[in-house]
Amino acid sequence: MSAKSEEKSVTSVSDITASEQESGIRYAAYANRLKTILKAARRYRYVAYSSDIGESFRPVAHPYLVKSGYVISWLYFIGDISYAAWLTKRKSEGTFTPGLRPWDTVPNVDVQSSQEFVSSHSLVDSDWRLSALKRGVFQGIASMAIPALTIHNIVHYSDSLFKKSGITVLQKYGAVLIGLGTIPILPRVIDEPVEQAVDWLFYKGEQLYIKKTKLE
């Protein structure tokens, strides 16, 4: 691989390519606005936190509500990664036009557009398989693993604390309110450090690959 590849900047998970890759439902609702969650259809991030909303209601809700939250989160997870892979593939092949949707007829190949996209993006961000992997790592950590662990523990321990309060309302809904109130804060706290870690990981991986290719 030529030295030119090393000069390509690595796109942040939340930067140009990633924002282009948004599946349209990234910010699907603020946790304390369940009505918005049900109505949201595009350009929102918090749909990934549906499972955590379910966890917040665990002390007072039917188990099926909690499980349905996990189903929604996993559908978002799979859909977002699939969209990222589709978009990168279309652009790298020169078959993307503004407004194109996955179910639309694939346009004719634009060789110049394809070359420009590949030359201006890193190996990871111009290969749909690597792009999907990078997206999956970010979403798996920032939208699934850390929030699930955080909300589960917050609800569990706060529920135990409120049960000792002697106040009926707090005993029943205290943990729910704490859990829901935490969710809007999580992306602001989690996303940036996870983005930086994932970007660094894939950048280093690409550099090792380039170095190995040169030696061969």
C-alpha positions as CSV (number, residue, x, y, z in Angstrom):
1,M,0.0,0.0,0.0
2,S,1.4,3.4,-0.9
3,A,2.4,6.1,1.6
4,K,-0.6,8.1,0.5
5,S,-2.8,5.7,2.6
6,E,-1.0,6.9,5.7
7,E,-2.0,10.5,5.0
8,K,-5.7,9.8,5.0
9,S,-7.3,11.0,8.2
10,V,-9.2,8.5,10.3
11,T,-12.8,9.6,10.6
12,S,-14.2,9.8,14.1
13,V,-17.1,7.6,15.0
14,S,-19.2,10.7,15.4
15,D,-17.5,12.8,12.7
16,I,-18.2,13.2,9.0
17,T,-18.6,9.6,7.8
18,A,-20.3,8.5,11.0
19,S,-22.8,11.3,10.9
20,E,-23.5,10.4,7.3
21,Q,-24.0,6.9,8.4
22,E,-26.7,7.7,11.0
23,S,-29.6,5.4,10.6
24,G,-32.0,8.2,11.3
25,I,-33.1,7.1,14.7
26,R,-29.9,7.6,16.7
27,Y,-31.5,10.1,19.0
28,A,-34.8,8.4,19.4
29,A,-36.0,9.8,22.7
30,Y,-35.1,11.3,26.0
31,A,-35.6,8.7,28.7
32,N,-38.0,10.8,30.7
33,R,-40.3,11.3,27.6
34,L,-41.7,7.9,26.8
35,K,-44.3,9.5,24.5
36,T,-41.5,10.9,22.4
37,I,-39.9,7.5,22.2
38,L,-43.0,5.9,20.8
39,K,-43.4,8.7,18.2
40,A,-39.8,9.3,17.2
41,A,-38.8,8.0,13.8
42,R,-35.6,9.7,12.8
43,R,-32.5,11.8,13.7
44,Y,-32.5,10.7,17.4
45,R,-29.9,8.8,19.4
46,Y,-31.7,7.5,22.5
47,V,-33.5,4.6,20.9
48,A,-30.5,2.5,21.8
49,Y,-31.4,3.2,25.4
50,S,-34.8,1.5,25.2
51,S,-33.5,-1.4,27.2
52,D,-32.3,0.9,29.9
53,I,-35.8,2.5,30.1
54,G,-37.1,-1.0,30.6
55,E,-34.6,-1.5,33.4
56,S,-35.7,1.7,35.0
57,F,-39.2,0.4,35.2
58,R,-38.1,-3.1,36.5
59,P,-39.2,-2.4,40.1
60,V,-42.8,-1.7,39.1
61,A,-43.3,-3.0,35.5
62,H,-44.2,-6.4,34.0
63,P,-41.2,-8.4,32.9
64,Y,-42.4,-8.2,29.3
65,L,-42.0,-4.4,29.3
66,V,-38.4,-4.8,30.4
67,K,-37.8,-7.5,27.7
68,S,-39.4,-5.3,25.0
69,G,-36.9,-2.6,25.7
70,Y,-34.1,-5.0,25.0
71,V,-35.7,-6.1,21.7
72,I,-35.9,-2.4,20.6
73,S,-32.3,-1.8,21.5
74,W,-31.1,-4.8,19.6
75,L,-33.1,-3.8,16.6
76,Y,-31.6,-0.4,16.7
77,F,-28.1,-1.9,17.1
78,I,-28.5,-4.2,14.1
79,G,-30.2,-1.5,12.0
80,D,-27.7,1.2,12.7
81,I,-24.7,-1.1,11.8
82,S,-26.4,-2.3,8.7
83,Y,-27.2,1.2,7.5
84,A,-23.6,2.3,8.1
85,A,-22.3,-0.7,6.1
86,W,-24.8,0.0,3.3
87,L,-23.9,3.7,3.1
88,T,-20.2,3.1,3.0
89,K,-20.6,0.4,0.4
90,R,-22.7,2.6,-1.8
91,K,-20.2,5.6,-1.6
92,S,-17.1,3.5,-2.0
93,E,-18.6,1.9,-5.2
94,G,-19.8,5.3,-6.5
95,T,-23.5,4.3,-6.4
96,F,-24.8,6.8,-3.8
97,T,-26.8,9.9,-4.6
98,P,-28.2,12.3,-2.0
99,G,-31.6,11.1,-0.7
100,L,-30.9,7.5,-1.8
101,R,-32.6,4.9,0.5
102,P,-31.7,1.3,1.0
103,W,-34.8,0.1,-0.8
104,D,-34.3,2.4,-3.8
105,T,-33.0,1.2,-7.2
106,V,-29.2,1.4,-7.2
107,P,-27.9,4.2,-9.5
108,N,-25.3,3.8,-12.2
109,V,-21.7,3.8,-11.0
110,D,-20.0,7.1,-10.7
111,V,-16.3,6.3,-11.0
112,Q,-15.1,9.7,-10.1
113,S,-17.3,9.9,-7.0
114,S,-16.0,6.5,-5.9
115,Q,-12.4,7.5,-6.3
116,E,-12.9,10.7,-4.4
117,F,-14.6,9.0,-1.5
118,V,-11.9,6.2,-1.2
119,S,-9.0,8.7,-1.6
120,S,-10.4,11.0,1.1
121,H,-11.2,8.4,3.7
122,S,-9.1,5.9,5.6
123,L,-9.1,2.2,4.8
124,V,-11.4,1.5,7.7
125,D,-13.9,4.2,6.7
126,S,-13.9,3.3,3.0
127,D,-14.4,-0.4,3.5
128,W,-18.0,-1.3,4.3
129,R,-17.0,-4.4,6.4
130,L,-14.5,-2.5,8.5
131,S,-16.9,0.5,8.8
132,A,-19.6,-1.8,10.1
133,L,-17.2,-3.4,12.5
134,K,-16.1,0.0,13.8
135,R,-19.7,1.1,14.2
136,G,-20.6,-2.1,15.9
137,V,-17.8,-1.8,18.5
138,F,-18.8,1.8,19.3
139,Q,-22.5,1.0,19.6
140,G,-21.8,-2.2,21.5
141,I,-19.8,-0.4,24.2
142,A,-21.5,3.1,24.2
143,S,-25.1,2.2,23.6
144,M,-25.4,-1.4,25.0
145,A,-22.8,-2.5,27.5
146,I,-22.0,0.5,29.6
147,P,-25.6,1.9,29.8
148,A,-27.0,-1.5,30.6
149,L,-24.5,-2.1,33.5
150,T,-24.9,1.5,34.8
151,I,-28.7,1.6,34.8
152,H,-29.1,-1.9,36.2
153,N,-26.9,-1.0,39.2
154,I,-28.4,2.4,39.7
155,V,-31.9,1.0,39.8
156,H,-31.0,-2.0,41.9
157,Y,-29.2,0.0,44.6
158,S,-31.5,2.9,44.6
159,D,-34.5,0.6,44.9
160,S,-33.0,-1.0,48.0
161,L,-32.4,2.5,49.4
162,F,-35.9,3.8,48.8
163,K,-37.5,0.8,50.3
164,K,-36.1,1.8,53.6
165,S,-37.4,5.4,53.3
166,G,-40.8,4.7,54.7
167,I,-42.4,7.0,52.0
168,T,-44.8,5.0,49.8
169,V,-44.3,7.0,46.6
170,L,-40.5,6.8,46.9
171,Q,-40.7,3.1,47.7
172,K,-42.6,2.4,44.5
173,Y,-41.3,5.0,42.0
174,G,-38.1,6.4,43.5
175,A,-35.8,3.9,41.6
176,V,-37.8,4.4,38.4
177,L,-37.3,8.2,38.5
178,I,-33.6,7.9,39.3
179,G,-33.1,5.5,36.5
180,L,-35.0,7.6,33.9
181,G,-33.3,10.8,35.1
182,T,-29.9,9.1,34.5
183,I,-30.5,8.1,30.9
184,P,-30.3,11.6,29.2
185,I,-26.9,12.1,30.9
186,L,-25.3,8.9,29.7
187,P,-24.6,9.8,26.0
188,R,-23.0,13.1,27.1
189,V,-20.7,11.2,29.5
190,I,-20.0,8.0,27.6
191,D,-20.0,8.9,23.9
192,E,-16.9,11.1,23.6
193,P,-14.4,8.8,25.5
194,V,-15.7,5.7,23.8
195,E,-15.5,7.4,20.4
196,Q,-11.9,8.4,21.1
197,A,-11.0,4.9,22.2
198,V,-12.6,3.3,19.2
199,D,-11.0,5.7,16.8
200,W,-7.6,5.1,18.4
201,L,-8.0,1.4,18.3
202,F,-8.9,1.3,14.6
203,Y,-6.3,3.9,13.6
204,K,-3.6,1.8,15.3
205,G,-4.9,-1.3,13.7
206,E,-4.8,0.3,10.2
207,Q,-1.3,1.6,10.8
208,L,-0.1,-1.9,11.7
209,Y,-1.8,-3.3,8.6
210,I,-0.1,-0.7,6.4
211,K,3.3,-1.3,8.0
212,K,2.9,-5.1,7.5
213,T,1.9,-4.6,3.9
214,K,4.9,-2.4,3.2
215,L,7.3,-5.0,4.7
216,E,5.8,-7.6,2.4
